[in-house]
Amino acid sequence: MLAQDKDSLKATLQTKALQIRERELNLFHDSLSAVGTQAALFAGFAFGAFVEFDIPGETHQGWVAVFAISAVLTLVDSCAG
């Protein structure tokens, strides 16, 4: 009788542990999905800024380089993230 209770408690404990792990994995999945959506948005805005933004001709080349580098870094960061 005591051995059966012990086995029953072990099985219940394992089941509860698996349920907790399943909830953890679902939370990780949802979090990563949200991050993926944000990364796609940032990449879209960075690409739009990089392609569509018209830089006036009299702009100093240093500022143009800063803009290009920041847009490229945003694209790389959002794709790697």
Sequence and secondary structure as in RCSB ss.txt:
>XXXX:A:sequence
MLAQDKDSLKATLQTKALQIRERELNLFHDSLSAVGTQAALFAGFAFGAFVEFDIPGETHQGWVAVFAISAVLTL
VDSCAG
>XXXX:A:secstr
 HHHHHHHHHHHHHHHHHHHHHHHHHHHHHHHHHHHHHHHHHHHHHHHHHHH    TTS HHHHHHHHHHHHHHH
HHHHH 
